[in-house]
Each structure stands twice: as structure tokens, then as C-alpha cells.
């Protein structure tokens, strides 16, 4: 007895030491699960429909498998063929190992390896040559996996890593790559092929070795029939089924899905895009661009105003065209006249104007800056509503001058945009903001027009459903008053519709569209921006390199596209025209107030044409007689014109006309009914 005690204690100590050593080795050398954590990403639309798949950097497709998203019949068939006691063993099925050893010994060759799903997962984590030492390592690793992961997690890891031929890894990549759909529902022949492929993924590839693929599928079908999962008739149907072709992974909404994935930080992402509307717009833009010159690109964004969710975005008409890989919704471009609605809305907020306020559309110089209308004609006194609907330039610059270009630019920044202003320190450059003298992206215009449609509250765009779930759109920045926003929308809804389009107010169930067009200097950018019910739409047409396109303007190139998009968005998104209910209660100023004139009271007369120091060419030209000049100005009451002290003649229309007697310097004077006067000196050349 005395001699045995030390040996028992030594034995117990040795066992304990061994266990501690095993535990230590187990945690010191864990299975490399984290090393294969890289996954492909799938970006879906708001309903979960696949839009675009992102491969791993090396070109492989490997998506995370989730058991609740895989057909349960496939899982049952897989375990029946590969690992019947998966839920009962601890990583190694010793009964299966003994049976496999006996069977292989009798046959004189390896008939069955006896590997469990867990052991196969260990081999996928650490590929090794198929030798006896490798099998022993797999067994140890399998037990380590069982100690760390649940059965569901092990099965999901296997279904994520299993090879299915070529660059396809995992059941989700295999189902999408071979069948073109998710593995949530699988046919019997698809199930049989998916079980057969991992056993010999390259030998049984349907696209390269169809005979081997059929044989492998038939082998699995026979096993499923033996297991009682299918009957003999269904087995025959599986064997007779056609093999699948390799499918292309979804690649729609190229630029929008990239943005959504970036916002989400990678991984599978559910975007706010609508797959149906996205497909419609991509087809529409391709068709429209196909009718234009080969170098023309187009970009579109559609935003749900209440949530600011981006429902569709087309960054370019085609990646086959020059600049097509660039997301043109991010590019800074001159917005042309699309900022005019916000200038007038701010003047409404300041109480210095209203839609019916009269403003002059006559030649006017602001220091060294003298704007002119697109058609180079002037319309005299017009209301602000008319000036906005017809996109008159001079009234917009006059309004901006009263507001202050620096303040206007600051207000745009407050709304969340970042206008790129060239020469912003110069007042003349600042006033050019009214006509597009600042760079804004299509996305930034979407922010502004969504604010216009939301009572003047500016909010950032939303790209993922996760952002909506987190309520990130609850906050906003007051940009304009609700009353001014609604007044501007009303003006824009009554603007002349594009050719061939009946005004929405006269058409049953048609979306009521408040829109504004714009064309940048040199015909480089054609724009159309609008609000249709609860949807904001921005359209851009131009060249990616910014080259001019003479004669191409927003009304002709972009506006018809906007109206088509509004129709499709209304149908796809079931947008209801809620404009009548969108009048807000927070009226800071009443824009319907009768502000009769935009000019301050008792203003001194002002000569608009000819400008001070001008050099005028009086002809004759090509044999024609010297022409006269129509004088233009503003002042109180009846105005009288004089040239070198001599009254000017008045034509049949009542306009003062001056016909110079010859070349030289002249003094032009304007006198109002109160005796106040203005004068300029000009030079006439012949």
C-alpha cells in the first residue's frame, strides 16, 4: 500500500499535467477561423432584391452563408450524404471512421474517408495534402472547432467555404453563379449538383466537364433515393435535367451600390434603392444617350423627400462611353439657372419680394458685370413669378444683389452643400452665382430640391435601410421658410411644360411637377431639377470632360427626361400628389402679400442702356443705313430722355430712340418727374 500511493499520485499529476497542456495548446494554437473572414458583399434594394455583388480582391466569390437563408431540404440532404450524425458527434464520428477503415481495408483502396462536416471545415480552413498525419490534424482541429462554435456556426462556416468550381466558394455564391438565384429555394437537381460539386469541384464543373457533372449529380441522386429523400421517378428526372450555365453576378446600380456599401462600411448591405425603378431608369438613360452623340453622358438621381432615401441613381449612361466609370452625380458642375428658385425664396423670406412683385428685366450693369438673358432680349417690367418661370437672368441677379451673394453662398453651405466658387472674393463673381457661377454636384442639387419640397428643411441624403432604422433623418436644418418654399413650388408648377407634354394640372392622375431647367456657360451642362409629389428628381446631360455642346440646353435635353422619370417614379413608388396638403404652418412671411415693386421707394433714375463709358457701333454695315438705339432706364413716374441737351424722339411704340448724327462722344441724360436725373457719356463709332 505504501509503495502504491506515490504512483497513484504521480499518475493523477501526469493526467492533470496532460490536460492542462492540451488545454493550453488548444488555446495557444486555435483554428485559423479569423484568417478566412473575408467575404464578398451583396448590396440589395430596399426589399432585399440583389442589385450588385462585390467580389474579393483576388476575384473569388465567397458570400456569408446563413442557415435560415438556405433551403432546409438542401441542408437535410447534405447531412444525409456527408454526415448523418453531425448533431450527435463532437467533431469526429468514431463509428464512421471505424466503418470507413474496415471498408477500405476490405476493398484494398480508400472507399470512404469518414470525414465529418466539421473535419471538412477544418480542412477548408487549413488545406493540406490528404495523408494520414493530415487526417489526424483535421481530427484535432475538428474537436477544437466543436469547442468554440455551435453546430449552426460550424455548418454555416462549411457552407461559406466549400468549393463549387472555379472562383465560387460557398453555397450562396454557387447558387447565384450556377442557377442565378439565392439558395433559399432549390430544385432537387440543383440540390444534387450542389452536394456533388464540393467532392470534386474542378472535375465536376458543369461548364467545362458536363459528363463528369452529370455523373456526380447522378451519384448523389442515387444516395438521396437510398436515403428515402426522393423516389425513383424523381431520381430519373434529376438525371435527365439539363445542366446549368454559368450566370453573371448582379451588377446593377453600379454607382449607387458603391455608395451604399461605403456608407455601411462593407459587408452585405440593404440599400434604399428600388430595384424596379432603378432598372427602368438605367434602360431609359441608355436609350436616351443612344440617341445622342457617342460622347454624351447622363446622370440622374431620384430621392424620396420625406425620408431623403435615394430610390434610384444613375451615375453615367454607360461605362462603355468616355467617363462612364466616373460617378457623375458626385462631379462638381455649373448648375446654370437651377439655383434661381432659392434666390427668390430667400427674397420672399426677407419680406422684400413676393411672387407678384414687379421687377425690371432691362439691361443693367453691376460694376464690371453685366448679365444678359439667354435669348439676348429683355422684357421690361415682369412679376417675379414670370421671371422665374421664364428663367430671366437680369431679375435673378438683381434679386441676388439685394440678398447678398456672400450670404446666399453661406445659406447654401448651411443646407449641407459645398459650392465651389471661383473668384468668390470678387463681388462680380459672387453675383454670377445666380447664373451658375459655382460648382455643385447633382447630389447637392438633390439636397436643395428635396429641401424645397419639404417645407425648406434641408437634410442629407440617405443610402441604406440601416440609416433609416437608426432614425438619422429626424434632424434637419432650416434652409427656407415653409411658406416661401410652397410659393416657389407653386410658381414652378405653372412654368411652361416641355413640348408635347400637357400640363399636369390638366391631366388626370399625372404627377404635378415643379421644375427648373438650367444650362451652364458655354453649353457645357444641361440640367433639369424638380419636385413631383414626394419625389425630388435631378437630371444632368453633358460630356464627362466638360467640353461644350453648342445648342444643347436643359429644356431640350434634360427636361423631357425628368418628366419621363416622374411618370415612372409615380408608377413604381406609388407616389401620390400631396402638394395640396404640403402648405406648412410656420409662415415667417406671407409671400402673397402685395409687394408692388422690387425697387426701393423714391429711387433716383438709372440709365440701363447705354451703360456708362460704352462704345456703340452705329453702322452703316453691309450697305445698310446707320441704326438707332433704344434707350432703357428706370425711375419714378414719367421719364424724359436727352442727348447733349436735345430731347430724344419717341417711336410708335412709345420707346425713346436715339439716332446718332455721326461718330463722337455724346452725353445721354434721363430725368424723372421729380427732376432727379442721371447721365452717362458714351462714344459712337462708325
C-alpha positions in Angstrom: 0.0 0.0 0.0 2.8 2.4 0.9 4.6 1.7 -2.4 1.4 2.3 -4.5 0.4 5.7 -3.1 3.2 7.6 -4.8 2.5 6.0 -8.1 -1.2 6.9 -8.0 -0.4 10.5 -7.1 2.2 10.6 -9.9 -0.4 9.2 -12.3 -3.0 11.8 -11.3 -0.5 14.5 -11.6 0.6 13.3 -15.0 -3.1 13.2 -16.2 -3.7 16.7 -14.8 -0.5 18.0 -16.4 -1.5 16.5 -19.7 -5.0 18.0 -19.6 -3.5 21.4 -18.8 -1.1 21.0 -21.6 -3.8 20.1 -24.0 -6.0 23.0 -23.0 -3.0 25.3 -23.3 -2.1 24.1 -26.7 -5.8 24.3 -27.7 -5.9 28.0 -26.9 -2.4 28.8 -27.9 -2.9 27.3 -31.4 -6.6 27.9 -32.2 -8.0 27.0 -35.6 -7.5 30.0 -38.1 -11.1 31.0 -38.3 -10.4 34.7 -38.5 -7.9 34.3 -41.3 -10.7 33.4 -43.7 -13.1 36.0 -42.6 -13.0 37.9 -45.9 -16.4 37.8 -47.6 -17.9 39.0 -50.8 -20.6 41.6 -50.4 -24.1 41.8 -51.8 -25.9 45.1 -52.0 -29.6 44.7 -52.3 -32.5 47.1 -52.8 -34.8 48.1 -50.0 -36.9 44.9 -50.4 -33.8 42.6 -50.4 -33.6 42.1 -54.2 -29.9 41.7 -55.3 -28.5 44.7 -57.1 -24.8 44.3 -57.2 -22.3 41.7 -55.9 -18.7 42.7 -54.9 -16.0 40.0 -55.4 -13.0 39.6 -53.1 -9.8 41.4 -54.2 -8.4 38.2 -55.8 -11.6 37.7 -57.9 -13.2 34.9 -55.8 -16.8 34.9 -54.9 -17.5 33.9 -51.3 -20.6 35.1 -49.5 -21.5 34.6 -45.9 -23.9 31.6 -45.6 -26.8 31.9 -43.1 -28.7 28.7 -42.3 -32.0 30.4 -42.2 -31.5 31.7 -45.8 -30.6 28.3 -47.2 -33.2 25.7 -48.4 -33.7 23.4 -45.4 -34.2 20.4 -47.9 -30.7 21.0 -49.2 -29.3 21.0 -45.6 -31.1 17.8 -44.8 -29.8 16.1 -48.0 -26.3 17.4 -47.4 -26.2 15.9 -43.9 -27.8 12.7 -45.1 -25.0 12.2 -47.6 -22.0 13.7 -45.8 -22.5 13.4 -42.1 -25.6 11.6 -40.7 -24.6 12.0 -37.1 -23.5 15.7 -37.4 -25.6 16.8 -34.4 -24.5 13.9 -32.2 -20.7 13.7 -32.5 -18.1 16.1 -31.1 -16.3 16.8 -34.3 -15.1 13.2 -35.1 -17.6 10.4 -35.9 -15.6 7.4 -34.5 -18.2 4.9 -35.8 -17.9 6.3 -39.3 -14.1 6.3 -39.0 -14.0 2.6 -38.0 -16.5 1.7 -40.7 -14.5 3.6 -43.3 -11.3 1.9 -42.2 -12.8 -1.6 -42.4 -14.5 -0.9 -45.8 -11.3 0.5 -47.3 -9.2 -2.4 -45.9 -11.5 -5.0 -47.5 -11.6 -3.2 -50.8 -7.8 -2.6 -50.8 -8.3 1.1 -51.6 -9.8 4.2 -49.9 -13.6 3.9 -50.4 -14.7 6.4 -47.8 -12.7 8.8 -45.7 -15.2 9.0 -42.8 -14.6 12.8 -42.6 -17.4 14.8 -40.8 -18.6 18.2 -41.9 -16.6 19.6 -39.0 -13.4 17.8 -40.3 -14.1 19.0 -43.8 -14.4 22.6 -42.5 -11.1 22.2 -40.7 -9.5 21.1 -44.0 -11.0 24.1 -45.8 -9.5 26.4 -43.1 -6.1 24.8 -43.5 -5.7 22.9 -46.8 -3.2 20.0 -46.6 -2.2 17.0 -48.6 -4.5 14.1 -48.0 -2.2 12.0 -45.8 -2.7 10.1 -42.5 -0.9 12.9 -40.5 -3.1 15.5 -42.2 -6.2 13.4 -41.2 -5.0 13.4 -37.6 -4.5 17.1 -37.6 -8.0 17.6 -39.1 -9.5 15.5 -36.3 -7.8 17.6 -33.6 -8.9 20.8 -35.4 -12.4 19.5 -35.7 -12.6 19.0 -31.9 -11.2 22.5 -31.4 -14.0 23.9 -33.7 -16.6 22.0 -31.8 -15.3 23.5 -28.5 -15.6 27.0 -29.9 -18.6 27.1 -32.3 -22.1 25.9 -32.2 -23.3 23.3 -34.7 -25.2 26.0 -36.6 -22.0 28.1 -36.8 -19.9 25.1 -38.0 -22.4 24.3 -40.7 -22.6 28.0 -41.8 -18.8 28.1 -41.9 -18.7 25.0 -44.1 -21.4 26.4 -46.4 -19.4 29.6 -46.7 -16.0 28.0 -47.6 -16.9 24.8 -49.5 -15.6 25.0 -53.2 -18.0 24.8 -56.0 -15.8 25.1 -59.0 -13.8 28.0 -60.5 -13.8 31.0 -58.3 -17.1 30.1 -56.5 -16.9 29.3 -52.8 -19.9 28.7 -50.5 -23.4 27.7 -51.3 -24.7 31.2 -51.9 -22.0 32.0 -54.5 -22.7 28.6 -56.1 -26.4 29.1 -56.2 -26.1 32.6 -57.7 -23.2 31.5 -60.0 -24.7 28.3 -61.4 -28.5 28.9 -61.1 -28.9 32.7 -61.0 -30.8 32.8 -57.7 -30.4 32.7 -54.0 -30.2 29.3 -52.2 -33.4 29.9 -50.2 -35.3 27.6 -52.6 -33.6 24.9 -54.7 -34.9 22.2 -57.0 -33.9 18.6 -56.4 -31.5 18.6 -59.4 -29.9 21.8 -58.0 -29.6 20.2 -54.6 -27.9 17.1 -56.0 -25.4 19.1 -58.0 -24.5 21.4 -55.0 -23.8 18.3 -52.9 -21.7 16.7 -55.7 -19.6 19.7 -56.6 -17.5 20.1 -53.4 -16.4 16.5 -53.6 -14.6 17.2 -56.9 -15.1 20.9 -57.7 -13.0 21.2 -60.8 -13.6 17.7 -62.2 -17.4 18.2 -62.0 -17.7 21.8 -63.2 -20.9 21.9 -65.4 -19.4 24.5 -67.8 -16.2 22.6 -68.5 -16.8 18.9 -67.8 -20.5 18.3 -68.3 -20.2 14.5 -68.4 -18.5 14.4 -65.0 -21.0 16.8 -63.7 -23.9 14.6 -64.7 -22.2 11.5 -63.3 -21.5 13.3 -60.0 -25.1 14.5 -59.8 -26.5 11.1 -60.6 -24.3 9.5 -57.9 -25.7 11.9 -55.3 -29.3 11.4 -56.6 -28.9 7.7 -56.1 -27.8 8.3 -52.5 -30.8 10.5 -51.9 -33.1 7.8 -53.3 -31.5 5.2 -51.0 -32.0 7.5 -48.0 -35.6 7.9 -48.9 -35.5 11.6 -49.6 -36.6 11.2 -53.2 -38.4 8.4 -55.1 -37.2 6.6 -58.2 -39.2 8.8 -60.5 -37.7 11.9 -59.1 -34.2 10.4 -59.4 -34.8 9.8 -63.1 -35.9 13.4 -63.5 -32.8 14.6 -61.8 -30.6 12.6 -64.1 -32.4 13.9 -67.2 -32.3 17.6 -66.1 -30.2 20.0 -68.1 -27.0 21.2 -66.6 -26.9 24.9 -65.7 -24.8 27.6 -67.4 -22.6 30.0 -65.5 -24.5 33.1 -64.6 -23.2 36.6 -64.3 -23.5 38.1 -60.8 -25.9 41.0 -60.5 -24.2 44.3 -61.4 -27.0 46.9 -61.4 -26.9 50.4 -59.9 -23.1 50.4 -60.2 -22.5 53.8 -58.6 -25.4 53.8 -56.1 -24.5 50.4 -54.7 -20.8 51.5 -54.3 -22.1 54.5 -52.3 -24.4 52.4 -50.1 -21.6 49.9 -49.4 -19.2 52.7 -48.5 -21.8 54.2 -46.1 -22.4 50.8 -44.5 -18.6 50.1 -44.1 -18.6 47.0 -46.3 -20.4 43.6 -46.0 -23.9 42.8 -47.1 -25.9 46.0 -47.4 -29.6 46.7 -47.9 -29.7 50.0 -49.7 -32.6 52.4 -50.1 -32.7 51.9 -53.8 -35.8 50.5 -55.6 -34.8 47.7 -58.0 -37.7 48.2 -60.3 -37.3 52.0 -60.7 -33.5 51.5 -60.9 -33.9 49.1 -63.8 -36.4 51.4 -65.5 -34.1 54.4 -65.3 -31.0 52.6 -66.4 -32.8 51.4 -69.5 -34.3 54.9 -70.1 -30.9 56.6 -69.8 -29.2 54.1 -72.1 -31.9 54.7 -74.7 -31.8 58.5 -74.4 -28.0 58.6 -74.5 -28.0 56.2 -77.5 -30.0 58.8 -79.5 -27.3 61.5 -78.7 -23.7 61.8 -79.7 -21.4 59.0 -78.7 -19.5 61.2 -76.2 -22.6 62.3 -74.3 -23.2 61.1 -70.7 -26.2 61.4 -68.5 -26.7 61.2 -64.7 -29.9 61.0 -62.7 -30.9 60.8 -59.0 -34.4 60.3 -57.5 -35.0 61.0 -53.8 -37.9 60.2 -51.6 -38.4 63.6 -49.9 -40.0 62.5 -46.6 -37.1 60.1 -45.7 -34.4 61.5 -48.1 -33.9 57.9 -49.2 -32.2 57.7 -52.6 -34.6 55.5 -54.7 -32.6 55.4 -57.9 -29.3 56.8 -59.1 -27.6 56.5 -62.5 -24.0 57.8 -62.3 -23.5 57.5 -66.1 -25.4 56.4 -69.2 -22.9 53.7 -69.9 -19.5 52.5 -68.8 -18.7 51.9 -72.4 -18.7 55.6 -73.1 -16.0 58.0 -72.2 -16.1 58.8 -68.5 -18.7 56.1 -67.9 -16.8 54.7 -64.9 -17.0 58.0 -63.1 -19.9 58.6 -60.8 -21.0 61.8 -62.4 -23.5 62.5 -59.6 -20.5 63.4 -57.5 -18.8 65.7 -60.0 -18.9 69.5 -59.4 -20.6 71.2 -62.4 -22.0 74.7 -63.0 -25.7 74.4 -62.1 -26.8 77.1 -64.6 -30.1 78.6 -63.6 -31.2 75.8 -61.2 -30.3 78.0 -58.2 -32.7 80.8 -59.1 -35.7 79.3 -57.1 -33.7 79.6 -53.9 -32.7 83.2 -54.6 -36.3 84.2 -54.9 -37.3 82.1 -51.9 -34.8 83.9 -49.8 -36.1 87.3 -51.1 -39.6 86.1 -50.0 -38.2 85.2 -46.6 -36.7 88.7 -46.3 -40.0 90.3 -47.0 -38.6 92.3 -49.9 -40.5 90.5 -52.6 -43.4 88.2 -53.4 -44.5 86.2 -56.5 -46.5 89.2 -57.8 -43.8 91.8 -57.1 -42.8 93.7 -60.3 -39.2 93.6 -61.2 -37.5 95.0 -64.3 -35.9 92.9 -66.9 -33.8 95.6 -68.6 -30.1 95.9 -69.3 -28.2 96.6 -66.1 -24.5 96.7 -65.2 -23.2 95.7 -61.8 -19.7 97.3 -61.7 -17.8 95.2 -64.3 -20.5 92.6 -64.5 -23.4 92.9 -67.0 -25.7 89.9 -67.3 -28.0 89.3 -70.2 -30.8 86.9 -70.9 -30.3 83.6 -72.7 -32.1 84.9 -75.8 -30.4 88.3 -75.5 -33.7 90.1 -75.4 -35.3 92.0 -72.5 -39.0 92.1 -71.4 -39.2 95.2 -69.3 -41.3 95.0 -66.2 -42.4 91.5 -65.2 -43.5 89.8 -62.0 -41.1 87.6 -60.1 -43.2 84.6 -60.9 -42.8 85.4 -64.6 -39.1 86.0 -64.2 -38.6 82.6 -62.5 -40.9 80.7 -64.9 -39.1 82.1 -68.0 -35.7 82.0 -66.3 -34.8 85.6 -66.9 -31.3 86.3 -65.9 -31.2 90.1 -65.0 -34.0 89.9 -62.4 -32.3 87.0 -60.7 -29.1 88.9 -60.5 -30.9 92.0 -59.2 -32.6 89.8 -56.5 -29.2 88.2 -55.6 -27.7 91.7 -55.3 -30.3 92.7 -52.8 -29.9 89.5 -50.8 -26.1 89.5 -51.0 -24.1 86.8 -52.8 -21.9 86.0 -49.8 -25.0 85.4 -47.7 -26.6 83.3 -50.4 -23.5 81.1 -50.6 -23.4 80.8 -46.8 -27.0 79.7 -46.9 -26.2 77.0 -49.4 -23.5 75.7 -47.2 -25.9 75.7 -44.2 -28.1 73.4 -46.2 -25.3 70.9 -46.4 -23.9 71.7 -49.8 -20.4 72.9 -50.7 -20.5 75.3 -53.7 -17.1 75.7 -55.4 -17.0 79.4 -56.0 -14.2 80.7 -58.3 -13.2 84.2 -57.5 -15.6 84.4 -54.7 -13.9 87.3 -53.1 -14.9 89.4 -56.1 -18.4 90.9 -55.9 -18.8 90.4 -59.7 -18.0 86.7 -59.4 -20.4 86.5 -56.4 -23.3 87.8 -58.4 -22.6 85.2 -61.1 -23.9 82.7 -58.6 -27.4 83.5 -59.9 -26.4 82.1 -63.3 -24.4 79.1 -62.2 -21.1 80.7 -61.2 -20.4 78.0 -58.6 -19.7 74.3 -58.8 -22.4 72.0 -57.3 -22.8 68.2 -57.7 -26.0 66.5 -58.8 -26.3 65.1 -55.3 -26.0 68.5 -53.8 -28.8 69.8 -56.0 -30.9 66.9 -54.8 -30.4 68.0 -51.3 -31.6 71.5 -52.1 -34.6 70.5 -54.2 -35.6 67.9 -51.5 -35.5 70.7 -49.0 -37.7 72.9 -51.3 -40.2 70.0 -51.3 -40.0 69.5 -47.6 -41.0 73.0 -46.4 -37.5 74.4 -46.6 -35.8 71.9 -44.2 -32.5 70.6 -45.6 -31.3 67.1 -44.7 -28.6 64.8 -46.0 -29.3 62.0 -48.5 -29.8 58.5 -47.1 -28.4 55.5 -48.9 -29.0 52.4 -46.6 -32.0 51.0 -44.8 -29.9 50.8 -41.6 -29.7 54.6 -41.6 -33.5 54.8 -41.8 -33.8 52.3 -39.0 -31.5 54.4 -36.8 -33.6 57.5 -37.5 -30.7 59.5 -38.8 -33.1 61.6 -40.9 -35.0 63.1 -38.0 -32.7 66.1 -37.7 -32.7 68.8 -40.3 -31.5 72.4 -40.9 -34.0 75.1 -41.7 -33.0 76.5 -45.1 -36.1 78.3 -46.2 -39.4 79.0 -44.7 -42.3 76.7 -45.5 -44.4 79.5 -46.9 -41.6 80.7 -49.3 -40.9 77.1 -50.3 -44.5 76.5 -51.2 -44.8 79.8 -53.1 -41.8 78.9 -55.2 -43.1 75.4 -55.9 -46.4 76.9 -57.0 -44.6 79.2 -59.4 -42.5 76.3 -60.8 -45.6 74.0 -61.3 -47.1 76.7 -63.6 -44.0 77.0 -65.7 -44.4 76.1 -69.4 -44.3 72.3 -69.9 -41.9 70.7 -72.4 -43.0 70.4 -76.0 -45.6 67.6 -76.4 -46.4 67.4 -72.7 -49.8 68.6 -71.4 -49.5 70.4 -68.1 -50.0 68.0 -65.2 -52.9 70.1 -63.8 -54.9 69.3 -66.9 -54.2 65.6 -66.9 -55.9 63.1 -64.6 -53.6 61.3 -62.2 -50.5 62.9 -63.8 -47.8 64.0 -61.3 -47.8 67.7 -60.6 -44.1 68.7 -61.4 -42.5 71.8 -60.1 -39.4 72.1 -62.3 -36.5 74.3 -63.2 -34.0 73.9 -66.1 -30.5 75.2 -66.4 -27.7 75.5 -68.9 -24.2 76.4 -67.9 -22.0 78.9 -69.6 -20.7 77.6 -73.0 -23.4 74.9 -73.2 -21.3 72.5 -71.0 -24.1 71.3 -68.7 -27.8 70.8 -69.3 -29.9 70.4 -66.2 -33.5 69.7 -65.1 -34.4 69.7 -61.4 -37.8 69.2 -60.0 -40.2 68.1 -57.3 -43.0 65.7 -58.2 -45.2 65.0 -55.2 -42.9 63.4 -52.6 -40.1 62.9 -55.0 -37.2 65.1 -55.9 -35.6 64.4 -59.3 -32.3 65.8 -60.8 -31.2 65.2 -64.4 -27.8 66.2 -65.9 -26.7 65.8 -69.5 -23.3 66.7 -70.9 -19.8 65.4 -71.5 -17.7 63.9 -68.8 -14.7 66.0 -69.8 -16.8 69.2 -69.6 -16.4 70.1 -73.3 -19.1 72.4 -74.8 -22.1 71.2 -76.7 -23.3 74.2 -78.6 -27.1 74.4 -78.9 -27.8 71.8 -76.2 -29.8 73.3 -73.3 -31.6 72.0 -70.3 -35.1 72.5 -71.6 -34.4 70.4 -74.7 -32.0 67.7 -73.4 -32.8 67.2 -69.7 -36.4 68.3 -69.1 -38.1 65.6 -71.2 -36.1 63.0 -69.3 -37.2 64.5 -66.0 -40.9 64.2 -67.0 -40.4 60.6 -68.1 -38.7 59.8 -64.8 -41.5 61.5 -62.8 -44.1 59.2 -64.6 -42.1 56.1 -63.8 -41.4 57.1 -60.3 -45.1 57.8 -59.7 -45.9 54.3 -61.0 -43.1 52.4 -59.3 -43.2 54.2 -55.9 -46.9 54.8 -55.8 -46.2 58.5 -55.2 -49.4 60.4 -54.5 -49.5 64.1 -55.3 -49.8 65.6 -51.9 -48.9 69.1 -52.9 -52.3 70.5 -51.8 -51.5 69.2 -48.2 -48.0 70.4 -48.1 -48.6 74.0 -47.1 -46.8 74.5 -43.8 -47.9 76.4 -40.7 -44.6 78.1 -39.9 -45.1 81.1 -42.2 -42.3 83.5 -41.4 -43.6 85.8 -44.2 -46.7 85.7 -46.4 -45.4 85.5 -50.0 -48.9 86.5 -51.3 -48.5 89.9 -49.7 -48.9 92.7 -52.3 -45.4 93.9 -52.7 -45.9 96.0 -55.7 -42.4 96.8 -56.8 -39.0 95.2 -56.1 -37.2 98.6 -56.2 -36.9 100.8 -53.1 -39.2 103.9 -52.9 -38.2 107.2 -54.4 -35.2 105.7 -56.1 -33.1 108.1 -58.3 -33.5 107.4 -62.1 -31.0 105.0 -63.5 -29.8 104.6 -67.1 -29.6 100.9 -68.0 -28.7 101.4 -71.7 -26.4 102.6 -72.9 -24.1 101.8 -70.0 -21.5 104.4 -68.8 -18.4 104.6 -71.0 -19.9 102.3 -73.6 -18.6 102.3 -77.2 -21.5 101.9 -79.6 -21.3 100.9 -83.2 -23.8 102.8 -85.3 -23.1 101.4 -88.7 -23.5 101.5 -91.6 -22.9 97.8 -92.0 -23.0 96.0 -95.4 -24.6 99.0 -97.1 -27.4 99.4 -94.6 -28.1 102.8 -93.1 -26.9 103.7 -89.6 -29.2 102.2 -87.0 -30.7 103.9 -83.9 -30.5 102.8 -80.3 -33.5 102.2 -78.0 -32.7 103.9 -74.6 -33.6 102.0 -71.4 -33.8 103.0 -67.8 -35.9 103.2 -64.7 -37.2 105.9 -62.4 -40.2 107.5 -60.8 -43.2 108.4 -62.9 -42.8 109.8 -66.5 -39.2 109.8 -67.7 -37.6 112.2 -70.2 -34.6 111.4 -72.3 -32.0 113.9 -73.7 -28.8 113.6 -75.7 -26.5 116.5 -75.4 -29.5 118.5 -74.0 -31.7 117.7 -77.0 -34.9 115.7 -76.3 -35.0 112.2 -77.9 -37.7 111.2 -80.4 -40.2 108.6 -79.4 -41.2 105.8 -81.8 -44.7 104.4 -82.5 -44.4 102.0 -79.5 -43.6 104.9 -77.2 -39.9 103.9 -76.8 -37.2 106.6 -76.8 -35.0 106.1 -79.9 -31.6 107.9 -80.4 -30.1 108.0 -83.9 -26.6 109.5 -83.6 -25.7 112.1 -86.3 -22.1 110.7 -86.5 -19.1 109.4 -84.7 -18.0 111.1 -81.5 -18.7 111.5 -77.8 -22.3 112.1 -76.5 -23.9 112.7 -73.1 -27.2 110.8 -72.5 -29.4 112.1 -69.7 -32.5 110.7 -68.0 -34.9 112.9 -65.9 -37.8 111.7 -63.8 -41.0 113.7 -63.0 -39.4 114.9 -59.7 -36.5 116.4 -61.6 -33.9 113.9 -60.4 -31.5 113.0 -63.2 -28.8 110.6 -64.3 -26.3 110.9 -67.1 -23.7 108.8 -68.9 -21.1 109.6 -71.5 -20.7 107.2 -74.4 -18.7 107.1 -77.6 -20.3 106.4 -81.0 -18.2 104.7 -83.7 -18.9 104.2 -87.4 
